[in-house]
Each structure stands twice: as C-alpha cells, then as structure tokens.
Amino acid sequence: MVIKLVVREYTLNVVSAYAPHAGLDEEVKRRFWKGLDEIVRQVLPYEKLLIGEDFNGHIGASTGGYGEVHGGFGFGERNGGGTSLLDFAKAFGLVIANSSFPKRKEHLVTFQNAVAKTQIDYLLLRRCDSELRKDCKVIPSETLMTQHRLLVLDVGISLKRRKRIARGKPRIRWGALTKDKAQELECRLSAMGAWRSSGDTNTMWSATADCIRESAREVLGVSTGVSSGHKKDWWWNEVVEMPSSVNGDENNNLENRVENGVAAPGVGVTYETLRTHQDQFQRTQSHATPNKSI
C-alpha cells in the first residue's frame, strides 16, 4: 500500500508492506522483492520516501559491512531475511531508521512472544533525507497486535515561510499637492480643454474626471497602493513626547501632571487625538452648506 502526502513543498510517499515468512518458497520471496523494487522506482528522486514494513528478517546488532545502511544500533543476530533487507536498502540508497539511534533493548524489540524477542519491523527512508529523522524507537506499552509492538519515527519537516505578496490599488498622491503643483495642475487642465466637452451630464462628468485624473497622475505621481502600516502617527508631537522623558517625583501625581501641562503619555495621546478630530469636525462644519427651510 502506498500513500502520497503533500505538505507545502514536500511530497512524502509512505509505503507499507509485509514480507513473506521465512518458511515460504523462494519464488514467493522473489516476487515480493520485485514488486517492492517497482514501487520504489516509481517514486521521483526529489520526493520523500518512507517505508514501514514487517520484513520478517533480523539485521543484527552490528553493521557487519553495511555501515551506510545499518546505523549500528540493531538487535539480535542477522539472518538471511535481514541480509536481503540490507541489500535492498543499499541498492536504493536507504537507511534503516530504527538502527540509527542508541536505545535500550525494550525500545528495539518489535516482536515478542513467549519464546523469543526479536526485531523484524523496520522503518526505512532515503539516505539523502537522513536529516528528517529525529528519533525512532519502540513503545513497549503499546501493542498493535498480541505480539507486535508500536514502532514510532519522529520526522522533522522544515517549512519555508511564505512571503506575503503585497497587493494594493495604485492611487494618486493627492497628499503631495502643494501650491506650485496646484498651479501646474491648473495649467494642464486648462490646456486639455476637457471643460468644453458636450453631451449629457454623465458624459461630461466622465470626460472631466478622466482629464483631472490623467493630469494629477502626471503632476503628483501614483503610489503603489501598499500601506506602510504607519497610518496613525499624526498624533505624535512634542506634547506627547515630552512626558516620556520626564523623570522624578512630579510624575507620581496625575493631577499635578495635568495641571502643569506634563501629562502621562497615554493621556497626551488621548488629548491630541480628540483635539485633532475636533479640528477636523470644525473644518468640515465651516465648509458645509447650511440647511434651507422651505
């Protein structure tokens, strides 16, 4: 059985298999290894591969000539099934994860019955992905069946942080309008002659608005539309800044600070915010058209 997992830029192929028992015919074992070979060859080189299987073989406690595959922390004595597993792993550039970490015996034994304790369940991954393995051990208290024990592999996958693409609608820099640029804009609008357009109201309005926008883009420029995130620093001035640098006993009494004009930073910010909003409201009211009674 093969499961393909996609995690961001990683593609992980998880293969689960079950090897024939030691007493079965050699032709059955040959077909098993041939089928497993075909599955592994289908996995692309840049994808991750993890094989978990009951191989019914013993790889032994020592490396014994398979140092690039065997980590040197196995269990028991090697047999023919274990040698076949080591040859398979060597051919495909794999490493046996549960032989790569020094563990106590109870954390190496994967199969136990009344007669013997053995290591026949293994987890394999590509040698080039060895940095993914963080730990691998048997959980003695957990049993999947009456005799097999749970084999756990800790895998660490580092995900690259995606950069946020700044998106915004380009806007005319009306804030850059000065007296000189206003005169330049006036000259451009007069020369374009959009004010002499004819037709219905909507047509005349569209022509005039397009004329103004085109001239403003040339004179004032266009922003990217991406905010810098500092939209509310207009209230920071010397009144707010002054209390931050004042030390001493005079700051211990809020009433004295307010009476003497030395307010706490939070009070100063609140005061400047309210004052600015009040000024904006008064300017709006001064330009508003008075209501007419009928």
PANU-464767 format. One line per field, with one value per residue (C-alpha): residue number from 1; x, y, z. Coordinates in pm, 1 decimal. Layout:
N
num	(NUM;...)
px	(X;...)
py	(Y;...)
pz	(Z;...)
//
This chain:
294
num	(1;2;3;4;5;6;7;8;9;10;11;12;13;14;15;16;17;18;19;20;21;22;23;24;25;26;27;28;29;30;31;32;33;34;35;36;37;38;39;40;41;42;43;44;45;46;47;48;49;50;51;52;53;54;55;56;57;58;59;60;61;62;63;64;65;66;67;68;69;70;71;72;73;74;75;76;77;78;79;80;81;82;83;84;85;86;87;88;89;90;91;92;93;94;95;96;97;98;99;100;101;102;103;104;105;106;107;108;109;110;111;112;113;114;115;116;117;118;119;120;121;122;123;124;125;126;127;128;129;130;131;132;133;134;135;136;137;138;139;140;141;142;143;144;145;146;147;148;149;150;151;152;153;154;155;156;157;158;159;160;161;162;163;164;165;166;167;168;169;170;171;172;173;174;175;176;177;178;179;180;181;182;183;184;185;186;187;188;189;190;191;192;193;194;195;196;197;198;199;200;201;202;203;204;205;206;207;208;209;210;211;212;213;214;215;216;217;218;219;220;221;222;223;224;225;226;227;228;229;230;231;232;233;234;235;236;237;238;239;240;241;242;243;244;245;246;247;248;249;250;251;252;253;254;255;256;257;258;259;260;261;262;263;264;265;266;267;268;269;270;271;272;273;274;275;276;277;278;279;280;281;282;283;284;285;286;287;288;289;290;291;292;293;294)
px	(0.0;128.2;4.6;121.9;117.4;175.8;289.8;369.7;672.9;727.0;579.8;605.2;543.7;457.9;490.6;350.8;439.0;455.3;738.2;684.2;763.7;1095.9;941.9;774.7;902.1;1187.8;976.3;726.0;1005.0;1149.1;812.6;780.9;1116.9;1049.2;716.5;875.0;1151.1;894.0;712.6;1030.8;1147.4;822.3;895.0;1052.8;1405.3;1304.8;1015.6;1047.5;1016.7;928.5;892.0;738.3;724.8;729.0;1029.1;1042.2;1420.9;1692.2;1953.0;2161.9;2309.8;2622.1;2675.0;2872.8;2973.7;2654.6;2764.4;2594.6;2261.2;2285.7;2332.3;2497.3;2217.0;2023.7;1918.2;1987.1;2171.1;2150.0;1979.6;1904.4;1596.1;1792.6;2067.1;1807.7;1670.9;2017.0;2095.7;1766.6;1833.1;2187.8;2069.4;1821.6;2028.9;1810.0;1888.9;1715.9;1584.3;1538.1;1904.8;2030.0;1963.3;2110.1;1822.7;1762.7;1666.4;1296.9;1297.7;1448.4;1239.7;946.3;815.2;780.6;611.6;652.6;954.3;1165.0;1220.6;1320.9;1345.5;1160.1;970.9;1168.7;1129.7;1341.7;1399.8;1640.2;1993.8;1971.8;1674.2;1850.5;1818.3;1441.0;1470.8;1473.3;1412.9;1294.1;1202.4;957.0;684.6;684.7;348.2;160.8;76.4;-79.4;-149.0;-82.6;290.1;394.6;489.2;440.1;741.8;747.3;958.2;979.3;1014.4;1100.8;997.4;1110.6;853.6;968.7;778.9;581.9;629.6;312.9;266.3;178.7;-127.8;-283.5;-467.0;-247.4;-365.0;-291.7;-67.8;-311.9;-117.3;171.8;-40.7;136.0;74.4;322.0;185.6;-168.4;-75.8;89.9;-217.6;-439.9;-235.7;-253.3;-628.7;-682.2;-472.7;-654.4;-988.0;-1199.1;-1423.7;-1555.6;-1693.5;-2054.3;-2324.2;-2534.9;-2438.8;-2281.7;-2066.1;-1941.6;-1869.4;-1673.9;-1466.7;-1385.2;-1299.4;-1071.2;-899.4;-837.1;-706.5;-470.0;-325.0;-295.6;-105.0;148.7;189.7;154.2;251.9;92.5;150.6;178.9;-129.9;56.9;31.4;342.8;141.1;203.7;-123.3;-183.1;142.0;-3.6;-79.2;289.1;429.4;626.1;325.7;309.0;683.5;766.9;619.1;819.9;1146.7;1037.8;1153.9;1125.0;863.1;644.6;536.3;393.8;80.3;-150.3;-334.9;-12.1;99.8;-224.2;-229.1;134.6;88.2;300.1;61.5;131.4;199.5;-139.1;-319.8;-123.4;-211.0;-579.0;-576.1;-404.5;-637.2;-950.4;-811.2;-730.5;-1072.5;-1236.6;-1037.9;-1137.4;-1502.1;-1491.4;-1331.3;-1598.3;-1874.8;-1729.2;-1746.4;-2086.6;-2386.1;-2643.5;-2981.3;-3251.2;-3604.8;-3890.3)
py	(0.0;345.8;679.9;1012.5;1310.0;1667.1;1915.4;2254.9;2194.3;1840.2;1525.5;1223.2;870.3;624.8;257.5;-20.4;-382.1;-728.8;-966.5;-1343.2;-1569.2;-1747.9;-2086.8;-1988.4;-2075.6;-1869.5;-1779.8;-1606.4;-1404.5;-1314.5;-1181.5;-977.4;-804.6;-750.0;-581.7;-361.8;-265.7;-146.9;64.0;235.4;305.6;490.9;746.7;1057.6;1143.8;1480.3;1329.5;1189.3;815.1;629.2;250.2;77.8;-297.5;-628.3;-773.3;-1095.9;-1066.7;-986.3;-725.3;-792.7;-567.3;-459.4;-308.6;-601.9;-443.1;-238.1;78.7;308.4;133.9;-3.5;254.3;7.5;0.2;-312.5;-616.2;-987.9;-1193.5;-1139.1;-1398.9;-1442.3;-1222.4;-943.4;-968.8;-937.9;-625.5;-471.1;-545.6;-387.5;-75.1;-48.6;-75.6;212.1;435.8;383.1;377.1;180.6;439.7;215.3;111.0;470.5;568.1;410.0;265.0;23.9;-330.2;-277.3;11.0;-207.7;-523.8;-503.4;-859.2;-1058.2;-1384.5;-1646.0;-1796.3;-1509.4;-1136.1;-1017.2;-714.8;-772.9;-444.1;-163.8;190.6;299.0;633.8;771.7;846.6;1198.0;1262.0;1144.8;1491.5;1437.4;1160.1;1297.5;980.6;624.3;375.1;109.6;193.3;-114.6;-42.1;-13.5;-324.5;-323.6;-696.0;-961.8;-982.5;-678.2;-351.9;2.1;143.7;525.0;753.2;1125.1;1322.6;1692.0;1884.4;2245.4;2450.8;2766.8;3071.8;3207.7;3573.5;3771.6;3936.9;4299.0;4384.1;4723.4;4951.0;5229.5;5568.9;5927.1;6104.4;6380.1;6439.7;6572.3;6861.6;7190.2;7546.0;7516.3;7180.5;7314.5;7589.4;7335.4;7114.5;7411.8;7491.5;7132.6;7112.5;7440.1;7322.2;6989.2;7160.7;6894.6;7167.3;7237.3;6883.7;6848.1;6586.2;6464.0;6512.8;6170.0;6201.6;6546.7;6431.7;6125.4;6333.7;6592.4;6331.9;6143.1;6468.7;6550.4;6201.0;6195.0;6534.3;6450.6;6129.7;6322.9;6606.6;6428.9;6073.4;5741.3;5531.3;5152.9;5123.2;4922.1;5068.1;5102.4;5028.8;5369.0;5546.0;5690.1;5859.5;6205.9;6248.8;6216.8;6561.4;6738.7;6736.3;6357.1;6306.0;6533.1;6315.2;6014.3;6188.3;6344.3;6169.8;6247.0;6290.4;6520.9;6221.2;6043.2;6255.9;6253.9;6569.3;6767.9;6644.3;6752.6;7093.5;7161.6;7050.7;6738.3;6451.8;6082.4;5950.4;5778.6;6095.5;6301.3;6068.3;6076.9;6455.6;6501.7;6250.5;6426.4;6767.1;6659.7;6503.7;6819.7;7037.8;6815.0;6835.5;7214.9;7247.4;7022.2;7225.8;7553.7;7431.5;7266.0;7420.2;7546.5;7378.7;7577.7;7586.4;7561.1)
pz	(0.0;-94.0;42.0;-101.3;136.6;17.9;284.3;129.7;-93.1;39.8;-116.0;114.0;-18.0;260.7;165.5;383.9;306.4;458.1;367.8;330.4;624.1;640.8;564.4;236.0;-110.3;-255.9;-560.1;-331.3;-172.6;-514.1;-633.4;-314.7;-358.7;-728.0;-651.0;-383.6;-626.8;-881.0;-621.8;-502.9;-859.9;-929.2;-655.3;-806.8;-687.3;-537.7;-337.5;13.5;71.6;390.6;401.0;701.1;691.9;870.5;683.9;886.8;898.2;1151.3;1057.1;1367.8;1631.7;1437.2;1093.3;953.5;622.7;581.3;757.0;503.6;569.5;922.9;1197.3;1434.3;1690.8;1598.0;1797.1;1780.1;1517.7;1141.9;923.4;553.3;562.6;728.7;466.5;188.0;356.3;388.7;22.5;-83.4;125.1;-10.6;-371.3;-333.1;-106.2;201.6;572.4;846.6;1090.3;1394.2;1379.3;1383.8;1746.6;2061.8;2261.6;2544.3;2449.5;2522.4;2273.1;1998.0;2022.0;1779.8;1818.3;2136.5;2227.4;2495.2;2318.9;2183.8;2146.6;1800.6;1575.7;1248.3;1189.3;1027.3;901.8;605.1;436.7;179.4;291.4;147.0;377.7;692.6;846.8;863.9;1122.6;1475.8;1676.0;1627.4;1895.6;2006.6;2257.3;2484.8;2647.4;2315.8;2115.7;1770.2;1792.6;2050.2;1967.1;1760.7;1929.2;1808.6;1622.7;1611.4;1390.5;1466.7;1144.1;1135.3;823.7;797.1;610.0;439.5;544.4;255.5;180.7;162.0;-170.9;-116.8;-317.6;-342.8;-577.7;-720.3;-600.9;-699.8;-447.3;-356.9;-37.7;-247.0;-372.5;-298.9;-413.7;-700.9;-812.9;-790.0;-1036.6;-1267.1;-1247.2;-1328.3;-1640.0;-1760.5;-1710.4;-1892.9;-2186.7;-2215.4;-2268.2;-2103.6;-1964.4;-2311.9;-2356.4;-2465.6;-2431.8;-2145.9;-1783.3;-1733.5;-2044.1;-1946.3;-1589.9;-1707.9;-1952.8;-1688.3;-1422.3;-1662.7;-1751.3;-1385.0;-1305.4;-1602.5;-1517.9;-1147.2;-1223.8;-1427.3;-1178.2;-840.6;-926.8;-833.3;-521.4;-519.9;-304.1;-37.9;310.6;521.9;834.5;996.5;947.8;1292.4;1383.1;1318.8;1688.6;1789.0;1867.0;2137.1;2374.1;2367.0;2354.9;2649.9;2931.2;2812.9;2901.1;3230.7;3549.1;3916.6;4183.7;3973.9;3766.1;4067.9;4079.5;3778.6;3887.9;3914.8;3574.6;3409.3;3585.9;3498.5;3140.0;3189.2;3123.5;3108.3;2757.5;2739.0;2848.3;2598.1;2312.9;2405.1;2425.6;2089.7;1923.0;2048.3;1957.4;1601.6;1549.2;1683.4;1442.7;1151.3;1252.5;1278.8;934.8;788.9;950.9;824.9;463.5;497.3;323.0;577.6;571.9;397.9;532.6;287.2)
//
